[in-house]
């Protein structure tokens, strides 16, 4: 078992905000039995939050994890399988040597009682998950914490009224412990939960290690070392990487302009690269992988030049952003594609059946007017136009559909005259590229 030091989080705002969000995502459900758990009603939340406020020390502040995918401040679960729910919360004492502390409470009748507190050395709470990684059927408390520039993964199990640290101080840059739905991972297919940790050394070489709990401690099942250097691993996902194939996808930044995705699976308890070379996933942009067509399989993104733009200066080109899945062998399969505004104001999902059949008119002007057309016939299939607010008031009734707006502009799309389906299948709900600059 490894040793730990680390943690922090941001201080909570007004109580009126906290009551709406503190417990909004408090329970992670990863098994069918969990679906039958009674949800917390608003009165339950208020009671719990009142007790937490009463029990936290003076001059302390409740804190949230930095991970924007799960910012719930308090998690509620039956941690030891006895049928009674526990709540876990973290608070900060900035004026003390140990800044971060955890508090565990137990539900007793119609109230909550503090059972214990524990110190978490460090300065920032990066992430906070509640998942079963010790394979005993009960969820564990998993913390990603940091001290200055270093991050480490720590985990605790609650048994017999005591908290035991089962994992501590494993350095990481990224860790992959659950899938896109928050469920635990079984990467090697042995029926037991496991997880992977990615760490960069000072020279920029990355190591990917697979861990699993066995005979009372976490064992390293296998480790894969890269033979190339990267600037940063900026995104890490776990789940299906091809049909019926589990694995992980790492998005790595090579320099300020280029990146690639590394796809890894486990065979015979060995970590294996899906692609022999990063060339198949290389792009001149920082693109996040994800499940863009909601089929449960992770896609990686590329940046492709529309037909007719090949001879334009690189920075003057318009682009298609295309998304692929690993085919489970040596290649990739196209899934979907987008047009993205250079200022990243929107991501427009184009119809997959148009891929290879449409392009962007080279007479189009960035941040003014863009025409999508058929390659063979030059027929217009859709348009994007940037309007001033006054122009929009005059034009908005002329088949234009608003995509997004700024303080002084409206950006809208319009489909072909004889089509009622619209230029796009749907809009990206999340401008994920913004997450890269947090």
Buried (B, 14 or more C-beta within 10 A) or exposed (E): EBEBBBBBBBEBEEEEEBBEBBBEBBBBBBEEEEEEEEEBEEEBBEBBBEBBEEBBEEEBBBBBBBBEEBBBBBBBBBBBEEEEBBBBBBBBBEEEEEBBBBBBBBBEEEEBEBBEBBBBBBBBBBBBBBBBBBBEEBBBBBBBBBBEEBBBBBBBBBBEEEBEBBBBBBBBBBBBBBBBEBBBBBBBEEEBBBBBBBBBEEEBBBBBBBBBBEEEEBEEBBBBEBEEEBBBBBBBBBBBBBEEBBBBBBBBBBEEEBBBBBBBBBEEBEBEBBBEEBEBBBBEBBBBBBBBBEEEBBBBBBBBBBBBBEEEEEEEBBBBBBBBBBEBEEEBEBBBBBBBBEEEBBBBBBBBEBBEBBBBBBEBEEEEEBBBBBBEEEEBBBBBBBBEEEEBEEBBEEBBEEBBBEEEBBBBBBBBEEEEEBBBBEBBEEBBBEEBEE
